[in-house]
C-alpha cells in the first residue's frame, strides 16, 4: 500500500474552502482515495493543524477536523518517538539557513525513517529538502 506523508498546510487547504489551494487539495485527496493511498499523519502535524485551526477558525472547527483526522481510514497516525525527536532537532539545527519550521523538520525526519519520499503539501520549503517530492505537482 502506497503511503504519503501529509503536512499542515495541505490539511488546512482541504478543509478551508476559501483557501487558494482548496480545489487542488480536494482533487488530490479524492485521487488518494481512488488509488487507496494512505496519508501518514504525524502527531506533530496534527498538533500544528489543531493550533492553526483553533486560532483561525475556532475550537469547534478544530475539534470537528481533529475527530475526522483521527477516525478516517485515509489517515494513518504516526507518533514521533524519541529517535524521531532527536532526528528532528538535529535537522532543525543542521538546516538553520532555511526557513523550515520545527514541524517541517519533524516531517523530514519521519520521511527519512519511514522511507517515504512524497509529502502532500503546498509549502514550497519542502522543495529544498533532500529526498522529498512535494505533491501535488
N, CA, C and O atoms as a Tinker XYZ file with bonds, in Angstrom:
   548  protein
     1  N      0.843000   -1.179000    0.000000    73     2
     2  CA     0.000000    0.000000    0.000000    64     1     3
     3  C      0.889000    1.244000    0.000000    63     2     4     5
     4  O      1.798000    1.363000    0.822000    81     3
     5  N      0.629000    2.148000   -0.904000    73     3     6
     6  CA     1.401000    3.380000   -1.024000    64     5     7
     7  C      1.053000    4.329000    0.120000    63     6     8     9
     8  O     -0.110000    4.483000    0.493000    81     7
     9  N      2.101000    4.965000    0.671000    73     7    10
    10  CA     1.909000    5.929000    1.748000    64     9    11
    11  C      2.561000    7.256000    1.369000    63    10    12    13
    12  O      3.633000    7.295000    0.766000    81    11
    13  N      1.884000    8.337000    1.739000    73    11    14
    14  CA     2.367000    9.694000    1.507000    64    13    15
    15  C      2.222000   10.450000    2.823000    63    14    16    17
    16  O      1.179000   10.385000    3.473000    81    15
    17  N      3.270000   11.164000    3.208000    73    15    18
    18  CA     3.171000   11.996000    4.409000    64    17    19
    19  C      2.323000   13.219000    4.113000    63    18    20    21
    20  O      2.264000   13.680000    2.974000    81    19
    21  N      1.673000   13.739000    5.128000    73    19    22
    22  CA     0.823000   14.912000    4.951000    64    21    23
    23  C      1.312000   16.029000    5.864000    63    22    24    25
    24  O      1.748000   15.782000    6.989000    81    23
    25  N      1.235000   17.256000    5.367000    73    23    26
    26  CA     1.667000   18.439000    6.113000    64    25    27
    27  C      0.457000   19.305000    6.479000    63    26    28    29
    28  O     -0.620000   19.188000    5.895000    81    27
    29  N      0.672000   20.153000    7.444000    73    27    30
    30  CA    -0.383000   21.018000    7.983000    64    29    31
    31  C     -1.100000   21.829000    6.912000    63    30    32    33
    32  O     -2.330000   21.840000    6.862000    81    31
    33  N     -0.347000   22.501000    6.061000    73    31    34
    34  CA    -0.950000   23.365000    5.049000    64    33    35
    35  C     -1.884000   22.630000    4.106000    63    34    36    37
    36  O     -2.872000   23.196000    3.636000    81    35
    37  N     -1.576000   21.371000    3.827000    73    35    38
    38  CA    -2.436000   20.581000    2.950000    64    37    39
    39  C     -3.771000   20.287000    3.624000    63    38    40    41
    40  O     -4.825000   20.365000    2.993000    81    39
    41  N     -3.720000   19.951000    4.906000    73    39    42
    42  CA    -4.965000   19.708000    5.646000    64    41    43
    43  C     -5.780000   20.989000    5.717000    63    42    44    45
    44  O     -6.991000   20.976000    5.493000    81    43
    45  N     -5.120000   22.086000    6.029000    73    43    46
    46  CA    -5.810000   23.373000    6.130000    64    45    47
    47  C     -6.478000   23.722000    4.791000    63    46    48    49
    48  O     -7.639000   24.131000    4.762000    81    47
    49  N     -5.740000   23.556000    3.687000    73    47    50
    50  CA    -6.308000   23.862000    2.370000    64    49    51
    51  C     -7.508000   22.967000    2.070000    63    50    52    53
    52  O     -8.490000   23.412000    1.477000    81    51
    53  N     -7.423000   21.713000    2.481000    73    51    54
    54  CA    -8.516000   20.771000    2.235000    64    53    55
    55  C     -9.794000   21.188000    2.957000    63    54    56    57
    56  O    -10.882000   21.075000    2.392000    81    55
    57  N     -9.683000   21.660000    4.178000    73    55    58
    58  CA   -10.886000   21.969000    4.963000    64    57    59
    59  C    -11.366000   23.407000    4.805000    63    58    60    61
    60  O    -12.516000   23.706000    5.129000    81    59
    61  N    -10.514000   24.301000    4.315000    73    59    62
    62  CA   -10.896000   25.712000    4.198000    64    61    63
    63  C    -11.228000   26.061000    2.760000    63    62    64    65
    64  O    -10.338000   26.259000    1.933000    81    63
    65  N    -12.525000   26.136000    2.470000    73    63    66
    66  CA   -12.979000   26.378000    1.108000    64    65    67
    67  C    -12.410000   27.665000    0.497000    63    66    68    69
    68  O    -12.076000   27.653000   -0.688000    81    67
    69  N    -12.283000   28.760000    1.229000    73    67    70
    70  CA   -11.729000   29.958000    0.587000    64    69    71
    71  C    -10.220000   29.881000    0.322000    63    70    72    73
    72  O     -9.683000   30.744000   -0.372000    81    71
    73  N     -9.527000   28.875000    0.853000    73    71    74
    74  CA    -8.084000   28.768000    0.655000    64    73    75
    75  C     -7.775000   28.606000   -0.831000    63    74    76    77
    76  O     -8.492000   27.913000   -1.553000    81    75
    77  N     -6.702000   29.252000   -1.277000    73    75    78
    78  CA    -6.319000   29.207000   -2.692000    64    77    79
    79  C     -6.020000   27.790000   -3.172000    63    78    80    81
    80  O     -6.163000   27.496000   -4.359000    81    79
    81  N     -5.609000   26.919000   -2.271000    73    79    82
    82  CA    -5.279000   25.541000   -2.646000    64    81    83
    83  C     -6.383000   24.538000   -2.319000    63    82    84    85
    84  O     -6.157000   23.328000   -2.346000    81    83
    85  N     -7.569000   25.040000   -2.011000    73    83    86
    86  CA    -8.663000   24.149000   -1.616000    64    85    87
    87  C     -9.009000   23.132000   -2.711000    63    86    88    89
    88  O     -9.073000   21.932000   -2.443000    81    87
    89  N     -9.230000   23.602000   -3.931000    73    87    90
    90  CA    -9.631000   22.686000   -5.001000    64    89    91
    91  C     -8.533000   21.680000   -5.352000    63    90    92    93
    92  O     -8.834000   20.497000   -5.513000    81    91
    93  N     -7.261000   22.110000   -5.478000    73    91    94
    94  CA    -6.219000   21.095000   -5.713000    64    93    95
    95  C     -6.091000   20.102000   -4.556000    63    94    96    97
    96  O     -5.816000   18.923000   -4.779000    81    95
    97  N     -6.288000   20.567000   -3.340000    73    95    98
    98  CA    -6.207000   19.666000   -2.183000    64    97    99
    99  C     -7.324000   18.630000   -2.237000    63    98   100   101
   100  O     -7.084000   17.445000   -2.005000    81    99
   101  N     -8.531000   19.068000   -2.540000    73    99   102
   102  CA    -9.656000   18.133000   -2.610000    64   101   103
   103  C     -9.452000   17.115000   -3.739000    63   102   104   105
   104  O     -9.718000   15.925000   -3.571000    81   103
   105  N     -8.982000   17.598000   -4.880000    73   103   106
   106  CA    -8.735000   16.692000   -6.007000    64   105   107
   107  C     -7.652000   15.669000   -5.648000    63   106   108   109
   108  O     -7.760000   14.497000   -6.006000    81   107
   109  N     -6.617000   16.112000   -4.946000    73   107   110
   110  CA    -5.542000   15.206000   -4.563000    64   109   111
   111  C     -6.049000   14.148000   -3.589000    63   110   112   113
   112  O     -5.721000   12.970000   -3.729000    81   111
   113  N     -6.838000   14.553000   -2.613000    73   111   114
   114  CA    -7.377000   13.598000   -1.642000    64   113   115
   115  C     -8.308000   12.609000   -2.332000    63   114   116   117
   116  O     -8.263000   11.414000   -2.036000    81   115
   117  N     -9.143000   13.080000   -3.239000    73   115   118
   118  CA   -10.023000   12.161000   -3.992000    64   117   119
   119  C     -9.191000   11.131000   -4.752000    63   118   120   121
   120  O     -9.527000    9.947000   -4.787000    81   119
   121  N     -8.099000   11.598000   -5.361000    73   119   122
   122  CA    -7.219000   10.688000   -6.089000    64   121   123
   123  C     -6.585000    9.669000   -5.137000    63   122   124   125
   124  O     -6.461000    8.494000   -5.482000    81   123
   125  N     -6.188000   10.109000   -3.959000    73   123   126
   126  CA    -5.620000    9.183000   -2.959000    64   125   127
   127  C     -6.643000    8.125000   -2.564000    63   126   128   129
   128  O     -6.304000    6.949000   -2.429000    81   127
   129  N     -7.887000    8.539000   -2.380000    73   127   130
   130  CA    -8.948000    7.592000   -2.025000    64   129   131
   131  C     -9.141000    6.580000   -3.150000    63   130   132   133
   132  O     -9.228000    5.377000   -2.907000    81   131
   133  N     -9.208000    7.081000   -4.379000    73   131   134
   134  CA    -9.398000    6.196000   -5.532000    64   133   135
   135  C     -8.261000    5.189000   -5.684000    63   134   136   137
   136  O     -8.492000    4.038000   -6.054000    81   135
   137  N     -7.028000    5.626000   -5.398000    73   135   138
   138  CA    -5.861000    4.754000   -5.559000    64   137   139
   139  C     -5.511000    3.998000   -4.269000    63   138   140   141
   140  O     -4.521000    3.269000   -4.220000    81   139
   141  N     -6.328000    4.178000   -3.237000    73   139   142
   142  CA    -6.111000    3.527000   -1.934000    64   141   143
   143  C     -4.754000    3.884000   -1.328000    63   142   144   145
   144  O     -4.072000    3.043000   -0.741000    81   143
   145  N     -4.388000    5.143000   -1.488000    73   143   146
   146  CA    -3.178000    5.679000   -0.881000    64   145   147
   147  C     -3.499000    6.049000    0.560000    63   146   148   149
   148  O     -4.584000    6.556000    0.847000    81   147
   149  N     -2.570000    5.801000    1.456000    73   147   150
   150  CA    -2.733000    6.177000    2.857000    64   149   151
   151  C     -1.925000    7.440000    3.109000    63   150   152   153
   152  O     -0.758000    7.525000    2.727000    81   151
   153  N     -2.543000    8.415000    3.749000    73   151   154
   154  CA    -1.845000    9.636000    4.139000    64   153   155
   155  C     -1.354000    9.465000    5.572000    63   154   156   157
   156  O     -2.146000    9.273000    6.495000    81   155
   157  N     -0.054000    9.537000    5.739000    73   155   158
   158  CA     0.555000    9.348000    7.050000    64   157   159
   159  C      0.572000   10.688000    7.768000    63   158   160   161
   160  O      1.159000   11.661000    7.295000    81   159
   161  N     -0.081000   10.715000    8.911000    73   159   162
   162  CA    -0.250000   11.932000    9.696000    64   161   163
   163  C      0.529000   11.811000   10.995000    63   162   164   165
   164  O      0.213000   10.975000   11.842000    81   163
   165  N      1.544000   12.646000   11.150000    73   163   166
   166  CA     2.325000   12.611000   12.389000    64   165   167
   167  C      1.606000   13.377000   13.486000    63   166   168   169
   168  O      0.788000   14.258000   13.221000    81   167
   169  N      1.926000   13.025000   14.716000    73   167   170
   170  CA     1.341000   13.749000   15.836000    64   169   171
   171  C      1.790000   15.213000   15.838000    63   170   172   173
   172  O      1.055000   16.083000   16.303000    81   171
   173  N      2.997000   15.492000   15.319000    73   171   174
   174  CA     3.477000   16.869000   15.246000    64   173   175
   175  C      2.630000   17.693000   14.284000    63   174   176   177
   176  O      2.275000   18.833000   14.583000    81   175
   177  N      2.310000   17.119000   13.133000    73   175   178
   178  CA     1.464000   17.812000   12.152000    64   177   179
   179  C      0.049000   17.959000   12.704000    63   178   180   181
   180  O     -0.585000   18.997000   12.518000    81   179
   181  N     -0.444000   16.929000   13.379000    73   179   182
   182  CA    -1.774000   17.016000   13.974000    64   181   183
   183  C     -1.829000   18.176000   14.974000    63   182   184   185
   184  O     -2.769000   18.969000   14.958000    81   183
   185  N     -0.838000   18.267000   15.823000    73   183   186
   186  CA    -0.787000   19.330000   16.823000    64   185   187
   187  C     -0.743000   20.710000   16.164000    63   186   188   189
   188  O     -1.475000   21.617000   16.559000    81   187
   189  N      0.110000   20.857000   15.171000    73   187   190
   190  CA     0.212000   22.144000   14.477000    64   189   191
   191  C     -1.099000   22.489000   13.772000    63   190   192   193
   192  O     -1.513000   23.648000   13.762000    81   191
   193  N     -1.749000   21.486000   13.186000    73   191   194
   194  CA    -3.024000   21.702000   12.498000    64   193   195
   195  C     -4.109000   22.138000   13.477000    63   194   196   197
   196  O     -4.873000   23.061000   13.194000    81   195
   197  N     -4.174000   21.477000   14.620000    73   195   198
   198  CA    -5.175000   21.856000   15.624000    64   197   199
   199  C     -4.944000   23.283000   16.099000    63   198   200   201
   200  O     -5.901000   24.043000   16.251000    81   199
   201  N     -3.699000   23.659000   16.333000    73   199   202
   202  CA    -3.391000   25.028000   16.774000    64   201   203
   203  C     -3.776000   26.047000   15.710000    63   202   204   205
   204  O     -4.361000   27.083000   16.026000    81   203
   205  N     -3.451000   25.760000   14.450000    73   203   206
   206  CA    -3.776000   26.674000   13.353000    64   205   207
   207  C     -5.286000   26.824000   13.194000    63   206   208   209
   208  O     -5.796000   27.940000   13.095000    81   207
   209  N     -5.993000   25.708000   13.171000    73   207   210
   210  CA    -7.455000   25.775000   13.015000    64   209   211
   211  C     -8.113000   26.461000   14.200000    63   210   212   213
   212  O     -9.034000   27.259000   14.023000    81   211
   213  N     -7.653000   26.160000   15.398000    73   211   214
   214  CA    -8.219000   26.792000   16.593000    64   213   215
   215  C     -8.044000   28.308000   16.539000    63   214   216   217
   216  O     -8.961000   29.062000   16.865000    81   215
   217  N     -6.867000   28.737000   16.127000    73   215   218
   218  CA    -6.580000   30.169000   16.063000    64   217   219
   219  C     -7.375000   30.873000   14.969000    63   218   220   221
   220  O     -7.919000   31.956000   15.185000    81   219
   221  N     -7.437000   30.253000   13.799000    73   219   222
   222  CA    -8.066000   30.915000   12.651000    64   221   223
   223  C     -9.561000   30.648000   12.514000    63   222   224   225
   224  O    -10.297000   31.499000   12.013000    81   223
   225  N    -10.022000   29.468000   12.956000    73   223   226
   226  CA   -11.416000   29.091000   12.731000    64   225   227
   227  C    -12.203000   28.842000   14.019000    63   226   228   229
   228  O    -13.432000   28.761000   13.998000    81   227
   229  N    -11.495000   28.722000   15.126000    73   227   230
   230  CA   -12.160000   28.484000   16.398000    64   229   231
   231  C    -12.128000   27.017000   16.802000    63   230   232   233
   232  O    -11.855000   26.138000   15.985000    81   231
   233  N    -12.411000   26.769000   18.080000    73   231   234
   234  CA   -12.301000   25.404000   18.605000    64   233   235
   235  C    -13.287000   24.416000   17.996000    63   234   236   237
   236  O    -12.960000   23.238000   17.857000    81   235
   237  N    -14.477000   24.860000   17.633000    73   235   238
   238  CA   -15.456000   23.913000   17.065000    64   237   239
   239  C    -14.948000   23.301000   15.769000    63   238   240   241
   240  O    -15.065000   22.093000   15.561000    81   239
   241  N    -14.379000   24.140000   14.889000    73   239   242
   242  CA   -13.840000   23.643000   13.616000    64   241   243
   243  C    -12.632000   22.748000   13.882000    63   242   244   245
   244  O    -12.500000   21.684000   13.278000    81   243
   245  N    -11.756000   23.176000   14.778000    73   243   246
   246  CA   -10.563000   22.374000   15.094000    64   245   247
   247  C    -10.959000   20.990000   15.610000    63   246   248   249
   248  O    -10.389000   19.982000   15.193000    81   247
   249  N    -11.918000   20.947000   16.500000    73   247   250
   250  CA   -12.360000   19.657000   17.050000    64   249   251
   251  C    -13.002000   18.797000   15.968000    63   250   252   253
   252  O    -12.731000   17.599000   15.886000    81   251
   253  N    -13.843000   19.394000   15.146000    73   251   254
   254  CA   -14.502000   18.648000   14.066000    64   253   255
   255  C    -13.466000   18.032000   13.120000    63   254   256   257
   256  O    -13.568000   16.860000   12.759000    81   255
   257  N    -12.483000   18.819000   12.728000    73   255   258
   258  CA   -11.435000   18.311000   11.839000    64   257   259
   259  C    -10.588000   17.269000   12.569000    63   258   260   261
   260  O    -10.229000   16.247000   11.984000    81   259
   261  N    -10.273000   17.511000   13.817000    73   259   262
   262  CA    -9.492000   16.558000   14.597000    64   261   263
   263  C    -10.166000   15.207000   14.714000    63   262   264   265
   264  O     -9.520000   14.168000   14.583000    81   263
   265  N    -11.456000   15.222000   14.959000    73   263   266
   266  CA   -12.205000   13.965000   15.036000    64   265   267
   267  C    -12.143000   13.240000   13.698000    63   266   268   269
   268  O    -11.924000   12.029000   13.653000    81   267
   269  N    -12.337000   13.981000   12.609000    73   267   270
   270  CA   -12.283000   13.365000   11.276000    64   269   271
   271  C    -10.903000   12.772000   10.997000    63   270   272   273
   272  O    -10.797000   11.656000   10.488000    81   271
   273  N     -9.854000   13.512000   11.329000    73   271   274
   274  CA    -8.498000   13.014000   11.085000    64   273   275
   275  C     -8.205000   11.749000   11.882000    63   274   276   277
   276  O     -7.521000   10.846000   11.399000    81   275
   277  N     -8.722000   11.689000   13.096000    73   275   278
   278  CA    -8.446000   10.540000   13.957000    64   277   279
   279  C     -9.286000    9.308000   13.604000    63   278   280   281
   280  O     -8.938000    8.192000   13.990000    81   279
   281  N    -10.387000    9.503000   12.875000    73   279   282
   282  CA   -11.293000    8.384000   12.628000    64   281   283
   283  C    -11.479000    8.019000   11.162000    63   282   284   285
   284  O    -12.211000    7.078000   10.853000    81   283
   285  N    -10.837000    8.736000   10.259000    73   283   286
   286  CA   -10.956000    8.435000    8.835000    64   285   287
   287  C     -9.851000    7.469000    8.427000    63   286   288   289
   288  O     -8.679000    7.760000    8.666000    81   287
   289  N    -10.178000    6.344000    7.827000    73   287   290
   290  CA    -9.159000    5.357000    7.468000    64   289   291
   291  C     -8.143000    5.858000    6.435000    63   290   292   293
   292  O     -7.103000    5.229000    6.242000    81   291
   293  N     -8.431000    6.969000    5.778000    73   291   294
   294  CA    -7.485000    7.545000    4.829000    64   293   295
   295  C     -6.177000    7.929000    5.519000    63   294   296   297
   296  O     -5.107000    7.887000    4.911000    81   295
   297  N     -6.277000    8.303000    6.796000    73   295   298
   298  CA    -5.112000    8.766000    7.543000    64   297   299
   299  C     -4.579000    7.674000    8.457000    63   298   300   301
   300  O     -5.333000    6.974000    9.133000    81   299
   301  N     -3.261000    7.552000    8.455000    73   299   302
   302  CA    -2.585000    6.617000    9.350000    64   301   303
   303  C     -1.799000    7.457000   10.364000    63   302   304   305
   304  O     -0.925000    8.240000    9.994000    81   303
   305  N     -2.120000    7.282000   11.622000    73   303   306
   306  CA    -1.477000    8.038000   12.687000    64   305   307
   307  C     -0.060000    7.540000   12.897000    63   306   308   309
   308  O      0.179000    6.333000   12.940000    81   307
   309  N      0.879000    8.467000   13.027000    73   307   310
   310  CA     2.270000    8.094000   13.279000    64   309   311
   311  C      2.842000    9.012000   14.354000    63   310   312   313
   312  O      3.120000   10.184000   14.100000    81   311
   313  N      3.009000    8.479000   15.528000    73   311   314
   314  CA     3.595000    9.256000   16.616000    64   313   315
   315  C      5.111000    9.308000   16.453000    63   314   316   317
   316  O      5.744000    8.337000   16.040000    81   315
   317  N      5.667000   10.454000   16.785000    73   315   318
   318  CA     7.114000   10.592000   16.774000    64   317   319
   319  C      7.670000   10.006000   18.064000    63   318   320   321
   320  O      7.202000   10.330000   19.155000    81   319
   321  N      8.650000    9.160000   17.935000    73   319   322
   322  CA     9.303000    8.578000   19.091000    64   321   323
   323  C     10.537000    9.391000   19.474000    63   322   324   325
   324  O     10.848000   10.397000   18.836000    81   323
   325  N     11.228000    8.955000   20.506000    73   323   326
   326  CA    12.431000    9.669000   20.955000    64   325   327
   327  C     13.496000    9.796000   19.863000    63   326   328   329
   328  O     14.145000   10.837000   19.754000    81   327
   329  N     13.680000    8.757000   19.061000    73   327   330
   330  CA    14.658000    8.838000   17.974000    64   329   331
   331  C     14.233000    9.856000   16.920000    63   330   332   333
   332  O     15.069000   10.573000   16.370000    81   331
   333  N     12.932000    9.917000   16.640000    73   331   334
   334  CA    12.416000   10.911000   15.691000    64   333   335
   335  C     12.633000   12.320000   16.234000    63   334   336   337
   336  O     13.000000   13.232000   15.493000    81   335
   337  N     12.406000   12.487000   17.523000    73   335   338
   338  CA    12.594000   13.800000   18.153000    64   337   339
   339  C     14.057000   14.228000   18.046000    63   338   340   341
   340  O     14.344000   15.381000   17.722000    81   339
   341  N     14.972000   13.315000   18.314000    73   339   342
   342  CA    16.401000   13.643000   18.202000    64   341   343
   343  C     16.755000   13.986000   16.753000    63   342   344   345
   344  O     17.504000   14.928000   16.498000    81   343
   345  N     16.213000   13.220000   15.813000    73   343   346
   346  CA    16.478000   13.490000   14.393000    64   345   347
   347  C     15.892000   14.842000   13.978000    63   346   348   349
   348  O     16.508000   15.583000   13.211000    81   347
   349  N     14.706000   15.153000   14.485000    73   347   350
   350  CA    14.084000   16.444000   14.181000    64   349   351
   351  C     14.956000   17.584000   14.667000    63   350   352   353
   352  O     15.207000   18.540000   13.932000    81   351
   353  N     15.416000   17.485000   15.895000    73   351   354
   354  CA    16.253000   18.534000   16.477000    64   353   355
   355  C     17.554000   18.662000   15.684000    63   354   356   357
   356  O     18.021000   19.774000   15.435000    81   355
   357  N     18.136000   17.539000   15.292000    73   355   358
   358  CA    19.376000   17.567000   14.509000    64   357   359
   359  C     19.154000   18.249000   13.152000    63   358   360   361
   360  O     19.983000   19.048000   12.716000    81   359
   361  N     18.041000   17.935000   12.491000    73   359   362
   362  CA    17.723000   18.562000   11.204000    64   361   363
   363  C     17.460000   20.058000   11.367000    63   362   364   365
   364  O     17.896000   20.864000   10.546000    81   363
   365  N     16.748000   20.420000   12.425000    73   363   366
   366  CA    16.437000   21.827000   12.683000    64   365   367
   367  C     17.732000   22.631000   12.848000    63   366   368   369
   368  O     17.839000   23.757000   12.363000    81   367
   369  N     18.702000   22.045000   13.530000    73   367   370
   370  CA    19.989000   22.722000   13.731000    64   369   371
   371  C     20.839000   22.709000   12.452000    63   370   372   373
   372  O     21.479000   23.705000   12.117000    81   371
   373  N     20.840000   21.589000   11.754000    73   371   374
   374  CA    21.664000   21.438000   10.551000    64   373   375
   375  C     21.256000   22.415000    9.461000    63   374   376   377
   376  O     22.109000   22.996000    8.790000    81   375
   377  N     19.953000   22.596000    9.283000    73   375   378
   378  CA    19.443000   23.446000    8.213000    64   377   379
   379  C     18.998000   24.805000    8.746000    63   378   380   381
   380  O     17.920000   25.294000    8.406000    81   379
   381  N     19.833000   25.405000    9.580000    73   379   382
   382  CA    19.477000   26.702000   10.179000    64   381   383
   383  C     19.488000   27.843000    9.167000    63   382   384   385
   384  O     19.065000   28.955000    9.482000    81   383
   385  N     19.968000   27.576000    7.959000    73   383   386
   386  CA    19.939000   28.573000    6.897000    64   385   387
   387  C     18.611000   28.564000    6.137000    63   386   388   389
   388  O     18.393000   29.388000    5.249000    81   387
   389  N     17.731000   27.632000    6.490000    73   387   390
   390  CA    16.426000   27.508000    5.837000    64   389   391
   391  C     15.338000   28.080000    6.752000    63   390   392   393
   392  O     15.543000   28.260000    7.952000    81   391
   393  N     14.205000   28.355000    6.166000    73   391   394
   394  CA    13.064000   28.880000    6.926000    64   393   395
   395  C     12.111000   27.758000    7.324000    63   394   396   397
   396  O     10.902000   27.971000    7.424000    81   395
   397  N     12.654000   26.564000    7.552000    73   395   398
   398  CA    11.822000   25.414000    7.882000    64   397   399
   399  C     11.359000   25.505000    9.323000    63   398   400   401
   400  O     12.129000   25.855000   10.217000    81   399
   401  N     10.099000   25.189000    9.536000    73   399   402
   402  CA     9.594000   25.127000   10.911000    64   401   403
   403  C     10.078000   23.839000   11.567000    63   402   404   405
   404  O     10.564000   22.923000   10.903000    81   403
   405  N      9.934000   23.797000   12.866000    73   403   406
   406  CA    10.305000   22.585000   13.598000    64   405   407
   407  C      9.442000   21.411000   13.128000    63   406   408   409
   408  O      9.923000   20.283000   13.018000    81   407
   409  N      8.180000   21.683000   12.857000    73   407   410
   410  CA     7.279000   20.637000   12.363000    64   409   411
   411  C      7.705000   20.163000   10.980000    63   410   412   413
   412  O      7.627000   18.969000   10.689000    81   411
   413  N      8.153000   21.073000   10.125000    73   411   414
   414  CA     8.671000   20.671000    8.814000    64   413   415
   415  C      9.836000   19.695000    8.987000    63   414   416   417
   416  O      9.927000   18.694000    8.275000    81   415
   417  N     10.715000   19.991000    9.928000    73   415   418
   418  CA    11.855000   19.106000   10.200000    64   417   419
   419  C     11.381000   17.757000   10.734000    63   418   420   421
   420  O     11.984000   16.725000   10.440000    81   419
   421  N     10.308000   17.763000   11.515000    73   419   422
   422  CA     9.739000   16.505000   12.010000    64   421   423
   423  C      9.205000   15.668000   10.853000    63   422   424   425
   424  O      9.369000   14.448000   10.842000    81   423
   425  N      8.570000   16.311000    9.886000    73   423   426
   426  CA     8.074000   15.592000    8.705000    64   425   427
   427  C      9.251000   14.993000    7.942000    63   426   428   429
   428  O      9.180000   13.844000    7.505000    81   427
   429  N     10.330000   15.750000    7.775000    73   427   430
   430  CA    11.506000   15.237000    7.083000    64   429   431
   431  C     12.119000   14.060000    7.843000    63   430   432   433
   432  O     12.486000   13.055000    7.235000    81   431
   433  N     12.229000   14.178000    9.154000    73   431   434
   434  CA    12.790000   13.082000    9.963000    64   433   435
   435  C     11.945000   11.823000    9.813000    63   434   436   437
   436  O     12.475000   10.721000    9.669000    81   435
   437  N     10.632000   11.994000    9.848000    73   435   438
   438  CA     9.733000   10.856000    9.698000    64   437   439
   439  C      9.827000   10.266000    8.290000    63   438   440   441
   440  O      9.813000    9.047000    8.121000    81   439
   441  N      9.922000   11.127000    7.292000    73   439   442
   442  CA    10.071000   10.660000    5.909000    64   441   443
   443  C     11.331000    9.811000    5.764000    63   442   444   445
   444  O     11.325000    8.779000    5.094000    81   443
   445  N     12.394000   10.254000    6.392000    73   443   446
   446  CA    13.648000    9.502000    6.307000    64   445   447
   447  C     13.528000    8.158000    7.022000    63   446   448   449
   448  O     13.977000    7.138000    6.501000    81   447
   449  N     12.930000    8.150000    8.204000    73   447   450
   450  CA    12.808000    6.889000    8.939000    64   449   451
   451  C     11.894000    5.893000    8.232000    63   450   452   453
   452  O     12.210000    4.707000    8.142000    81   451
   453  N     10.756000    6.383000    7.729000    73   451   454
   454  CA     9.777000    5.504000    7.092000    64   453   455
   455  C     10.085000    5.253000    5.616000    63   454   456   457
   456  O      9.426000    4.445000    4.962000    81   455
   457  N     11.088000    5.950000    5.105000    73   455   458
   458  CA    11.462000    5.843000    3.689000    64   457   459
   459  C     10.294000    6.186000    2.772000    63   458   460   461
   460  O      9.972000    5.471000    1.824000    81   459
   461  N      9.681000    7.313000    3.105000    73   459   462
   462  CA     8.595000    7.864000    2.291000    64   461   463
   463  C      9.119000    9.159000    1.681000    63   462   464   465
   464  O      9.480000   10.086000    2.406000    81   463
   465  N      9.160000    9.226000    0.377000    73   463   466
   466  CA     9.734000   10.389000   -0.293000    64   465   467
   467  C      8.706000   11.474000   -0.594000    63   466   468   469
   468  O      9.074000   12.629000   -0.809000    81   467
   469  N      7.426000   11.119000   -0.613000    73   467   470
   470  CA     6.401000   12.062000   -1.059000    64   469   471
   471  C      5.654000   12.678000    0.127000    63   470   472   473
   472  O      5.292000   12.003000    1.091000    81   471
   473  N      5.441000   13.999000    0.009000    73   471   474
   474  CA     4.718000   14.736000    1.045000    64   473   475
   475  C      3.608000   15.545000    0.386000    63   474   476   477
   476  O      3.851000   16.293000   -0.561000    81   475
   477  N      2.394000   15.390000    0.895000    73   475   478
   478  CA     1.246000   16.178000    0.450000    64   477   479
   479  C      1.333000   17.521000    1.164000    63   478   480   481
   480  O      1.027000   17.637000    2.350000    81   479
   481  N      1.761000   18.534000    0.408000    73   479   482
   482  CA     1.956000   19.866000    0.980000    64   481   483
   483  C      1.951000   20.913000   -0.120000    63   482   484   485
   484  O      2.266000   20.626000   -1.275000    81   483
   485  N      1.593000   22.116000    0.254000    73   483   486
   486  CA     1.684000   23.249000   -0.662000    64   485   487
   487  C      2.827000   24.173000   -0.250000    63   486   488   489
   488  O      3.010000   25.241000   -0.834000    81   487
   489  N      3.583000   23.765000    0.744000    73   487   490
   490  CA     4.688000   24.537000    1.293000    64   489   491
   491  C      5.930000   24.327000    0.424000    63   490   492   493
   492  O      6.495000   23.234000    0.395000    81   491
   493  N      6.349000   25.373000   -0.279000    73   491   494
   494  CA     7.494000   25.280000   -1.191000    64   493   495
   495  C      8.800000   24.986000   -0.460000    63   494   496   497
   496  O      9.770000   24.573000   -1.094000    81   495
   497  N      8.850000   25.184000    0.844000    73   495   498
   498  CA    10.061000   24.849000    1.606000    64   497   499
   499  C     10.423000   23.376000    1.452000    63   498   500   501
   500  O     11.598000   23.019000    1.538000    81   499
   501  N      9.442000   22.527000    1.228000    73   499   502
   502  CA     9.711000   21.104000    1.074000    64   501   503
   503  C     10.502000   20.799000   -0.204000    63   502   504   505
   504  O     11.124000   19.742000   -0.307000    81   503
   505  N     10.480000   21.718000   -1.175000    73   503   506
   506  CA    11.282000   21.534000   -2.387000    64   505   507
   507  C     12.771000   21.587000   -2.073000    63   506   508   509
   508  O     13.577000   21.065000   -2.844000    81   507
   509  N     13.151000   22.199000   -0.973000    73   507   510
   510  CA    14.556000   22.306000   -0.570000    64   509   511
   511  C     15.043000   21.073000    0.184000    63   510   512   513
   512  O     16.246000   20.918000    0.397000    81   511
   513  N     14.142000   20.209000    0.585000    73   511   514
   514  CA    14.511000   19.090000    1.448000    64   513   515
   515  C     15.062000   17.927000    0.638000    63   514   516   517
   516  O     14.485000   17.537000   -0.377000    81   515
   517  N     16.177000   17.379000    1.092000    73   515   518
   518  CA    16.782000   16.269000    0.354000    64   517   519
   519  C     15.900000   15.028000    0.348000    63   518   520   521
   520  O     15.429000   14.576000    1.392000    81   519
   521  N     15.687000   14.485000   -0.852000    73   519   522
   522  CA    14.931000   13.244000   -0.989000    64   521   523
   523  C     13.429000   13.387000   -0.911000    63   522   524   525
   524  O     12.722000   12.380000   -0.874000    81   523
   525  N     12.918000   14.611000   -0.884000    73   523   526
   526  CA    11.473000   14.836000   -0.743000    64   525   527
   527  C     10.882000   15.303000   -2.068000    63   526   528   529
   528  O     11.448000   16.150000   -2.760000    81   527
   529  N      9.725000   14.727000   -2.404000    73   527   530
   530  CA     8.949000   15.156000   -3.569000    64   529   531
   531  C      7.650000   15.746000   -3.038000    63   530   532   533
   532  O      6.906000   15.084000   -2.314000    81   531
   533  N      7.385000   16.982000   -3.401000    73   531   534
   534  CA     6.173000   17.667000   -2.942000    64   533   535
   535  C      5.027000   17.344000   -3.886000    63   534   536   537
   536  O      5.153000   17.463000   -5.105000    81   535
   537  N      3.899000   16.931000   -3.299000    73   535   538
   538  CA     2.689000   16.634000   -4.076000    64   537   539
   539  C      1.518000   17.479000   -3.555000    63   538   540   541
   540  O      1.484000   17.787000   -2.364000    81   539
   541  N      0.579000   17.854000   -4.388000    73   539   542
   542  CA     0.529000   17.616000   -5.834000    64   541   543
   543  C      1.502000   18.522000   -6.573000    63   542   544   545
   544  O      1.870000   19.594000   -6.093000    81   543
   545  N      1.900000   18.076000   -7.729000    73   543   546
   546  CA     2.849000   18.862000   -8.540000    64   545   547
   547  C      2.150000   19.867000   -9.362000    63   546   548
   548  O      2.791000   20.613000  -10.103000    81   547
